[in-house]
């Protein structure tokens, strides 16, 4: 029997270098079973846990909520280093973020009894040294679960 005790580890406080390994648009449900669209960035941090694996950090926005859209726009301003944004009717999150290196502060939350690392104030990394690790599999490329026929949710 083996138990993974690294699942509850978190990186040190302070800025971290990383790379956006996945961009996921999906439907989620709240506690009342109401569905809403989300955009999720999955970042691999350069920092490693005690088993030598990279920490995974997330940035998530509710696209069906005014507050979520305002947060996304503010994060885009930081990302692009601008004060005003052009029209966003043709915004392509994969072209904007996928495989791009970043620097970000991280915060830690417990969601559904799991430790989640969140990106805060991420911006492009001018050095751009971090690349997606060889073993990372994007959510859209994960195998289909045999019993439900649905793809598993990305980390």
C-alpha positions in Angstrom: 0.0 0.0 0.0 1.2 3.5 -0.8 -0.2 6.9 0.3 0.6 10.2 -1.4 1.3 12.6 1.4 2.4 15.4 -1.0 -1.2 16.2 -2.1 -1.6 18.7 0.8 1.7 20.4 0.2 1.8 24.0 -1.0 4.6 26.2 -2.4 6.3 28.9 -0.4 4.8 32.4 -0.3 6.1 35.0 -2.7 6.2 35.3 -6.5 6.5 32.1 -8.5 7.5 31.5 -12.1 5.3 29.1 -14.1 3.7 28.3 -17.5 0.1 28.0 -18.6 -0.2 24.3 -19.3 -4.0 24.2 -20.1 -6.9 26.5 -20.9 -10.3 24.9 -20.1 -13.8 26.2 -20.9 -16.4 24.1 -19.1 -19.8 24.1 -17.5 -19.9 23.8 -13.7 -22.8 23.7 -11.3 -23.2 25.6 -8.0 -24.7 24.2 -4.8 -28.2 24.7 -6.2 -27.4 22.8 -9.3 -27.5 25.9 -11.5 -25.0 25.6 -14.4 -22.6 28.3 -15.5 -19.7 28.6 -17.9 -16.2 29.0 -16.6 -12.8 29.7 -18.0 -9.9 28.0 -16.2 -6.2 28.4 -16.6 -4.1 25.6 -15.3 -0.5 26.7 -14.5 2.5 24.6 -13.7 4.7 26.3 -11.2 8.5 26.0 -11.4 8.4 25.0 -7.7 8.5 21.3 -6.9 6.8 19.4 -4.1 8.8 16.9 -2.0 8.2 14.1 -4.6 9.7 16.2 -7.4 6.4 17.1 -9.1 5.5 20.6 -10.1 2.8 22.4 -8.2 -0.4 23.1 -10.2 -2.1 26.5 -9.7 -5.4 27.6 -11.1 -7.1 30.9 -12.2 -10.9 30.5 -12.7 -13.5 33.0 -13.9 -17.3 32.6 -14.0 -18.2 33.8 -17.5 -21.9 34.0 -16.8 -21.5 36.5 -13.9 -20.7 40.2 -14.1 -18.2 40.0 -11.3 -16.4 37.1 -13.0 -16.2 39.0 -16.3 -14.9 42.2 -14.6 -12.2 40.1 -12.8 -11.2 38.5 -16.1 -11.0 41.9 -17.8 -8.9 43.3 -14.9 -6.6 40.2 -15.1 -6.3 40.7 -18.9 -5.3 44.4 -18.3 -2.5 43.2 -16.0 -1.5 40.4 -18.4 -1.3 42.8 -21.3 0.1 45.7 -19.3 -2.5 48.1 -20.5 -5.2 50.4 -18.9 -7.9 49.9 -21.6 -8.7 46.8 -23.6 -9.8 46.6 -27.2 -13.1 44.9 -28.1 -13.3 41.5 -26.5 -15.8 39.9 -28.8 -13.1 37.8 -30.5 -11.1 37.0 -27.3 -9.3 33.7 -27.8 -8.0 32.4 -24.4 -5.9 29.6 -25.9 -4.0 32.1 -28.2 -3.7 34.5 -25.3 -2.4 32.2 -22.6 -1.6 28.6 -23.6 2.1 27.7 -23.1 3.0 31.2 -22.1 5.3 31.7 -19.1 4.1 33.8 -16.2 5.1 35.2 -12.8 2.4 35.2 -10.1 1.7 35.3 -6.4 -0.2 32.3 -5.2 -2.9 31.9 -2.6 -4.2 28.8 -1.0 -7.8 27.7 -0.5 -9.7 24.6 0.6 -12.4 23.6 -1.9 -14.5 20.5 -1.5 -12.0 19.3 1.1 -9.0 19.6 -1.3 -6.2 22.1 -1.1 -6.2 24.4 -4.2 -3.5 26.8 -5.2 -4.8 29.9 -7.0 -2.9 32.4 -9.2 -3.1 36.0 -8.1 -2.0 38.9 -10.2 -0.3 36.8 -12.9 1.7 38.6 -15.6 4.0 37.5 -18.4 7.4 36.3 -17.4 10.0 38.4 -19.3 12.6 35.6 -18.8 10.2 32.9 -19.9 12.4 29.9 -18.8 9.6 27.6 -17.6 8.1 25.2 -20.2 5.3 22.7 -19.9 6.5 19.4 -18.4 6.7 16.3 -20.5 4.2 14.4 -18.5 1.4 17.0 -18.5 -1.8 16.0 -20.2 -4.4 18.6 -21.2 -8.0 18.1 -20.0 -9.3 17.7 -23.6 -6.7 14.9 -24.2 -7.4 12.9 -21.0 -8.9 9.4 -21.5 -12.6 9.0 -21.2 -13.8 7.5 -17.9 -15.0 3.9 -18.6 -18.2 3.9 -16.6 -19.6 7.4 -17.2 -18.4 8.2 -20.7 -17.3 11.6 -19.4 -13.9 13.1 -19.3 -12.4 13.6 -15.9 -12.2 17.1 -14.6 -8.7 18.7 -14.8 -6.9 19.4 -11.6 
